[in-house]
Amino acid sequence: MVDVPSVGRRPLPIAEITGGVRGDAVAACPGRRLEHPAGALDGAPFGGEWGPVLALFECWSTDPEVRYRGSSGGVVSALAAHSVTSGAMVGALQIQASRDNSLLNETVLNRTYDQIVGAAGSRYSPASPCERLDLVEAAEGPCVVVGKPCDIAAVQEAARRRPALAEHVGLTIGIFCAGTPSTAGSEQVIRGLGVEPGDVRKLDYRGEGWPGRFRVETVSGRRASTSYEESWGALTKHRQWRCLVCPDHTGEFADLGIGDPWYRTVREDEAGRSLVVVRTERGRAALAAALADGALEGHELPLQRLPQSQPGLESTRGAVWGRVLTMRILGLPIPRFRGMPSVRLWWKLPLRGKVTSTGGTWRRIQARRLRGPEFDSQEVPR
């Protein structure tokens, strides 16, 4: 996989393909298909609109440093680290900033507490943890896999097709996601701070507070920052099209889905907290163990806090139905989503939202030239 700055992570082109692309890699791709198996949403709250939900918690890391550095309480890092230090897992497959270029990401299988929590913090830039599933498959025992919702859906499908991989996927943690901006998005925000991307030594998108600030440090030691809200507002303009037609923003295929509990106003300088969606019994057991052993603190929440915490993601899922419908009408290839209720959410949208999800999609198709190649073949990948 390589980084195409204007788009995202893409497979390295090795040879020209004259026929259709086939094989397990395509079959496991969540950009092509997402499907909850029959019965998976039986009895699920909210009519299955938020995927399988067994319970809802609000938690935070008991390690003050991890809680401070993490994007929302350090729960992802604390859970992954506890799973390894308790002996339940042998490693955690996760994303961290590349050692060669802080604007890019790399996938690693971390095996110690310091390594795992050292990767704490959101990375609002292209990442592809599935490119190193070989590390999980070759590990001497089960591993935690951390990723975006699409990553985790791909892991589950790949594991279904590869029994040796399935034996070593011990726990999956899906991070709430509203779309991945391209590297060009990060470069734009950095330049807006009066810094050249090539001079950046360290880049943090959030953290060191809740939600924290977008921060850069140059090789000369200069520091600059902007608010989380301002940076995210700029980054969203650089999300790839696949993110705009994705119905899963909360890790529906993971054992645990983790995001921000925005159901209330966060006080200034308030310590971070995470919303934890328990989706499987395996996830419930991992969370219970981390709470019992003191790696996490927290409490259960009424399920209604889930849609209250992420109202934007609910409306986005409704808009996705309209976008995919428009693509179908215009004859574009479309992803297949089954067992993922969304038409009801489209009907809940105000009239403006319905019009934007259809008419706006037509305009985006023209503006993004979605009928042609995704990017110029002359663009140099990194």
CORJO-V644117 format. One record per helix or strand of 3 or more residues. SS is the DSSP state (H for helix, E for strand). FROM is the first residue (numbers start at 1). TO is the last residue. If there is no record, write none. Layout:
# CORJO-V644117
{{SS	FROM	TO} {SS	FROM	TO}}
This chain:
# CORJO-V644117
{{E	2	4} {E	8	10} {H	24	27} {E	33	35} {H	45	48} {E	55	61} {H	64	69} {H	75	85} {E	91	97} {E	105	110} {H	113	118} {H	129	137} {E	143	148} {H	149	161} {H	163	166} {E	169	175} {H	183	192} {H	197	199} {E	200	204} {E	212	218} {E	223	227} {H	228	238} {H	241	244} {E	256	259} {E	274	278} {H	281	292} {E	296	300} {H	305	309} {H	311	329} {E	336	338} {H	343	348} {H	351	367}}
